[in-house]
Amino acid sequence: MYPQLRIDLSKINQNLDTVVSIAKQGGCSLMIVTKSFCADERIVGEILKNDYVKYLADSRVKNLAKYADKARKAGKETVLLRLPQMCEIGDVVRFADISLNSSVETIALLNEEAGRQGSKHKVVLMIDMGDLREGIFFRNEDKIFDAVSQILKMENVILEGVGVNLTCYGAIIPKPDNLGGLCEIAEKIENKFDITLNIVSGGNSSSIYLIPKGELPEKISNLRLGESFILGNETAYSNRIPGTANDAVTLRAQIIELKNKPSVPIGEVGVDAFGNVPVYEDHGMIDRAILAVGRQDVDHEGLTPLNTEATVIGASSDHLLMDVSKENYKLGDTVDFSLDYGALMNLFTSEFVEREYI
Ligand SMILES: Cc1ncc(COP(=O)(O)O)c(C=O)c1O
């Protein structure tokens, strides 16, 4: 059935092997981030087979719940990436072995809950090095030390390390100076409290480019990788990572109408289904195809047609429109697309999109 995500497990493994070898070179453990593919069972199955990967991470507790048992049986730890909501503390302790945190109040709740569940919960204290999303602001060292001192007093919570997230809100690029700043804070914590931090987590797919350049600070001991794994993109400068496949996951959609019609609509132009005033280029009469996938499933701007001269001209909730004048399609034919990160994530989230493993 279509629309269909086509998931090439050998290319998934090729990407995994590539990011693993880069992480090894950088002396980092790896958290593979499963959120963009909604913790797809078969992809998770491949990750679980990889001996080097120690952690599977997700921003959604529901995704962690899907694989927590299997991950633990395979000797891996599960990590909650988004700061826990106070309404989900029970499930965080149940399904995440480690969570990223920035508020002592939340960590205190995790501590109480872990006590109730008779378990221990590990936390990574997030430091904001300038991207201005989560974390205690790096210039407030007193607040960082105060948080550490309070966490260390808690019985059921273990301070596993510190971490930073960059290139998300503020689009700040990881560099030896901002990551070096995190390492300095980690060292100060270790010296002041006479402890060892097992994890100094140096960010996401935007940090990976530093490793081949030999510029990842030595004390960074962990990376959390999503896009670089699933699409093979480093996200600091939007370069492809050599040795990875960008098309491990593609979309296949079916043509439900083929007609020769004008390229410009006829009549007074109002707003489209999404409240926008459309702008059209006049190419005269064109062969137009409608495919059965739409904006309820994916933002069409993230789709690139593969092996075809057909082009995407627009989309409504359930329909994708293409100019297929240069092709000889017939009704029922399918068209394949490569995906950007947003398109991939939305398609995995849509219950209307099937999955085919190849
Ligand atoms: C805290 C955190 N770490 C890591 C990641 C992974 O990011 P990327 O897909 O750029 O590797 C994300 C987002 O998915 C995140 O929110």
The ligand as an SDF file (V2000), in Angstrom:
LIG
                    3D

 16 16  0  0  0  0  0  0  0  0999 V2000
   18.9010   17.1790   23.3170 C   0  0  0  0  0  0  0  0  0  0  0  0
   19.0540   16.5960   21.9590 C   0  0  0  0  0  0  0  0  0  0  0  0
   20.1670   15.9050   21.6780 N   0  0  0  0  0  0  0  0  0  0  0  0
   20.3700   15.3570   20.4590 C   0  0  0  0  0  0  0  0  0  0  0  0
   19.4260   15.4720   19.4520 C   0  0  0  0  0  0  0  0  0  0  0  0
   19.7280   14.8690   18.1090 C   0  0  0  0  0  0  0  0  0  0  0  0
   19.9370   15.8790   17.1600 O   0  0  0  0  0  0  0  0  0  0  0  0
   20.4570   15.5500   15.6770 P   0  0  0  0  0  0  0  0  0  0  0  0
   19.3390   14.8850   14.9620 O   0  0  0  0  0  0  0  0  0  0  0  0
   20.8260   16.8710   15.1080 O   0  0  0  0  0  0  0  0  0  0  0  0
   21.6390   14.6540   15.8210 O   0  0  0  0  0  0  0  0  0  0  0  0
   18.2430   16.1810   19.7150 C   0  0  0  0  0  0  0  0  0  0  0  0
   17.1750   16.3090   18.7130 C   0  0  0  0  0  0  0  0  0  0  0  0
   16.7080   15.3510   18.1530 O   0  0  0  0  0  0  0  0  0  0  0  0
   18.0520   16.7570   20.9920 C   0  0  0  0  0  0  0  0  0  0  0  0
   16.9440   17.4580   21.2890 O   0  0  0  0  0  0  0  0  0  0  0  0
  1  2  1  0
  2  3  1  0
  2 15  2  0
  3  4  2  0
  4  5  1  0
  5  6  1  0
  5 12  2  0
  6  7  1  0
  7  8  1  0
  8  9  2  0
  8 10  1  0
  8 11  1  0
 12 13  1  0
 12 15  1  0
 13 14  2  0
 15 16  1  0
M  END
$$$$
